[in-house]
Amino acid sequence: MPRLYGFDDASRRRLRDDEVDPLRQMVSRALSNQSNQDVAVWANGEGYRGTLGGEWKDASVGRLFRN
């Protein structure tokens, strides 16, 4: 299982500095009623990729938020 986006370790104790700001922006967009698909399109457009290097999709954004 890949690590969780935004964290350096599985225990979620160490943040990954280069992913903190994009994660905050993604959550802010979701809280302003943007859909997971809209958040994914924005993140991909900004060049942000998941932990395995793949593009964001609405389902992966949803999993990110659930975790």
Backbone as a chain_set.jsonl record, in Angstrom:
{"seq": "MPRLYGFDDASRRRLRDDEVDPLRQMVSRALSNQSNQDVAVWANGEGYRGTLGGEWKDASVGRLFRN", "coords": {"N": [[0.849, -1.187, 0.0], [0.61, 2.198, -0.889], [2.087, 5.141, 0.603], [0.228, 7.553, 2.559], [-0.993, 10.479, 1.056], [0.582, 13.505, 1.764], [1.832, 12.723, 4.052], [4.863, 11.47, 5.512], [5.221, 9.044, 6.684], [3.765, 5.887, 7.73], [2.513, 6.01, 10.171], [1.471, 8.477, 10.305], [2.703, 10.714, 11.473], [4.705, 12.365, 10.638], [4.776, 15.077, 8.545], [4.803, 15.631, 5.021], [6.561, 18.038, 3.594], [6.394, 19.165, 0.956], [3.876, 18.457, 0.153], [1.974, 19.443, 1.826], [0.844, 22.081, 1.456], [-0.504, 21.814, -1.125], [-2.375, 19.852, -0.361], [-3.861, 21.174, 1.623], [-5.012, 23.17, 0.031], [-6.577, 21.58, -1.653], [-8.43, 20.495, 0.164], [-9.637, 22.867, 1.047], [-10.922, 23.672, -1.304], [-12.746, 21.591, -1.584], [-14.292, 22.029, 0.702], [-15.478, 24.356, -0.038], [-17.511, 23.552, -1.572], [-16.777, 22.444, -4.05], [-16.721, 19.782, -6.356], [-15.324, 16.433, -6.073], [-14.285, 15.736, -8.533], [-13.836, 18.272, -9.687], [-11.85, 19.197, -7.953], [-9.846, 17.34, -8.518], [-9.3, 17.932, -11.228], [-8.308, 20.528, -10.937], [-6.002, 20.016, -9.289], [-4.469, 18.356, -10.977], [-4.054, 20.131, -13.07], [-2.403, 21.956, -11.834], [-0.169, 20.49, -11.655], [0.207, 18.681, -9.618], [0.695, 15.44, -8.303], [-0.261, 12.105, -7.359], [0.953, 9.875, -4.735], [2.177, 7.772, -6.044], [2.743, 8.871, -8.44], [0.713, 9.153, -10.269], [-2.053, 10.75, -12.027], [-4.616, 12.736, -10.469], [-7.879, 11.562, -9.777], [-11.494, 11.641, -9.549], [-12.245, 9.605, -7.764], [-9.831, 9.007, -6.429], [-9.341, 11.389, -5.105], [-11.534, 11.385, -3.398], [-10.902, 9.126, -1.8], [-8.588, 10.11, -0.601], [-9.644, 12.178, 0.987], [-11.27, 10.706, 2.726], [-9.389, 9.335, 4.201]], "CA": [[0.0, 0.0, 0.0], [1.417, 3.424, -0.926], [1.909, 6.035, 1.753], [-0.854, 8.518, 2.429], [-0.577, 11.776, 0.535], [0.77, 14.512, 2.792], [2.576, 12.167, 5.182], [6.097, 10.754, 5.202], [5.254, 7.739, 7.339], [2.473, 5.219, 7.868], [1.886, 6.367, 11.45], [0.929, 9.833, 10.104], [3.299, 11.623, 12.46], [5.598, 13.297, 9.951], [4.204, 15.644, 7.329], [5.688, 15.785, 3.857], [6.47, 19.481, 3.377], [6.01, 19.551, -0.401], [2.491, 18.058, -0.114], [1.069, 20.054, 2.8], [0.087, 23.182, 0.863], [-1.495, 21.319, -2.088], [-3.436, 19.158, 0.364], [-4.717, 22.212, 2.235], [-5.787, 23.803, -1.039], [-7.579, 20.611, -2.115], [-9.481, 20.441, 1.186], [-10.349, 24.153, 0.989], [-11.8, 23.636, -2.468], [-13.846, 20.674, -1.27], [-15.146, 22.681, 1.698], [-16.23, 25.42, -0.719], [-18.509, 22.841, -2.38], [-16.324, 21.92, -5.337], [-16.801, 18.324, -6.402], [-14.033, 15.737, -6.129], [-13.804, 15.843, -9.916], [-13.29, 19.625, -9.855], [-10.597, 19.246, -7.2], [-8.881, 16.541, -9.282], [-8.926, 18.707, -12.421], [-7.455, 21.621, -10.465], [-4.719, 19.475, -8.829], [-3.723, 17.921, -12.165], [-3.666, 21.338, -13.795], [-1.294, 22.573, -11.099], [0.977, 19.6, -11.732], [0.309, 17.817, -8.444], [0.459, 14.029, -8.595], [-0.389, 11.249, -6.186], [2.199, 9.347, -4.193], [2.8, 6.879, -7.022], [3.003, 9.633, -9.649], [-0.447, 9.196, -11.15], [-2.939, 11.911, -11.971], [-5.756, 12.649, -9.565], [-9.21, 11.279, -10.325], [-12.472, 11.933, -8.503], [-12.21, 8.535, -6.757], [-8.624, 9.117, -5.599], [-9.558, 12.537, -4.227], [-12.461, 10.91, -2.377], [-10.144, 8.288, -0.862], [-7.705, 11.002, 0.141], [-10.428, 12.877, 2.006], [-11.74, 9.74, 3.726], [-8.27, 8.942, 5.059]], "C": [[0.891, 1.245, 0.0], [1.164, 4.271, 0.325], [0.761, 6.998, 1.496], [-0.296, 9.86, 1.979], [-0.509, 12.779, 1.687], [1.596, 14.036, 3.975], [3.813, 11.42, 4.697], [6.102, 9.342, 5.746], [3.843, 7.188, 7.531], [1.768, 5.575, 9.171], [1.29, 7.78, 11.415], [1.439, 10.817, 11.151], [4.203, 12.664, 11.821], [4.944, 13.769, 8.658], [5.256, 15.736, 6.244], [5.527, 17.223, 3.38], [5.971, 19.873, 1.997], [4.564, 19.18, -0.74], [1.489, 18.735, 0.819], [0.218, 21.149, 2.159], [-0.909, 22.701, -0.196], [-2.667, 20.603, -1.404], [-4.392, 20.145, 1.009], [-5.596, 22.878, 1.182], [-6.887, 22.868, -1.557], [-8.745, 20.537, -1.128], [-10.291, 21.731, 1.173], [-11.329, 24.197, -0.172], [-12.994, 22.721, -2.217], [-14.814, 21.312, -0.276], [-15.943, 23.836, 1.101], [-17.173, 24.835, -1.767], [-18.07, 22.493, -3.796], [-16.38, 20.398, -5.264], [-15.395, 17.722, -6.393], [-13.433, 15.805, -7.527], [-13.19, 17.212, -10.17], [-11.943, 19.764, -9.148], [-9.507, 18.485, -7.959], [-8.393, 17.312, -10.511], [-7.988, 19.843, -12.027], [-6.064, 21.094, -10.101], [-3.859, 19.022, -10.009], [-3.228, 19.111, -12.959], [-2.501, 22.067, -13.151], [-0.044, 21.701, -11.107], [1.168, 18.707, -10.523], [-0.045, 16.389, -8.835], [0.361, 13.263, -7.293], [0.958, 10.659, -5.786], [2.912, 8.383, -5.145], [3.019, 7.558, -8.37], [1.841, 9.744, -10.617], [-1.253, 10.473, -11.009], [-4.076, 11.655, -10.996], [-7.026, 12.368, -10.351], [-10.213, 11.531, -9.209], [-12.449, 10.87, -7.401], [-10.979, 8.647, -5.863], [-8.709, 10.315, -4.661], [-10.506, 12.121, -3.093], [-11.767, 10.033, -1.345], [-9.22, 9.122, -0.002], [-8.476, 11.667, 1.284], [-10.936, 11.927, 3.093], [-10.627, 9.331, 4.689], [-7.767, 10.101, 5.875]], "O": [[1.822, 1.339, 0.799], [0.149, 4.119, 1.004], [0.373, 7.227, 0.35], [0.741, 10.313, 2.464], [-1.44, 12.881, 2.486], [2.016, 14.84, 4.807], [3.815, 10.82, 3.622], [6.91, 8.519, 5.315], [2.86, 7.929, 7.497], [0.546, 5.454, 9.264], [0.677, 8.222, 12.386], [0.684, 11.651, 11.651], [4.44, 13.725, 12.398], [4.604, 12.965, 7.79], [6.445, 15.898, 6.518], [4.489, 17.588, 2.829], [5.198, 20.823, 1.873], [4.073, 19.548, -1.807], [0.28, 18.611, 0.621], [-1.004, 21.143, 2.305], [-2.061, 23.136, -0.178], [-3.814, 20.739, -1.828], [-5.608, 19.964, 0.944], [-6.78, 23.12, 1.414], [-7.993, 23.314, -1.863], [-9.907, 20.517, -1.533], [-11.517, 21.686, 1.278], [-12.442, 24.705, -0.033], [-14.121, 23.043, -2.595], [-16.028, 21.149, -0.402], [-16.96, 24.25, 1.659], [-17.579, 25.511, -2.712], [-18.917, 22.268, -4.661], [-16.113, 19.808, -4.216], [-14.409, 18.406, -6.667], [-12.217, 15.918, -7.683], [-12.137, 17.31, -10.8], [-11.014, 20.373, -9.678], [-8.367, 18.945, -8.03], [-7.195, 17.335, -10.793], [-6.99, 20.093, -12.703], [-5.058, 21.648, -10.543], [-2.655, 19.278, -10.035], [-2.107, 19.101, -13.467], [-1.709, 22.717, -13.833], [1.012, 22.113, -10.627], [2.194, 18.036, -10.411], [-0.977, 16.162, -9.608], [0.84, 13.715, -6.253], [1.976, 10.918, -6.428], [4.126, 8.205, -5.051], [3.43, 6.911, -9.334], [1.969, 10.362, -11.674], [-1.152, 11.184, -10.009], [-4.447, 10.511, -10.732], [-7.215, 12.88, -11.455], [-9.828, 11.625, -8.043], [-12.616, 11.2, -6.227], [-11.07, 8.405, -4.659], [-8.201, 10.261, -3.54], [-10.279, 12.485, -1.94], [-12.011, 10.175, -0.147], [-9.083, 8.87, 1.195], [-8.0, 11.706, 2.419], [-11.019, 12.313, 4.259], [-10.888, 9.019, 5.851], [-6.826, 9.945, 6.653]]}, "num_chains": 1, "name": "protein.A"}
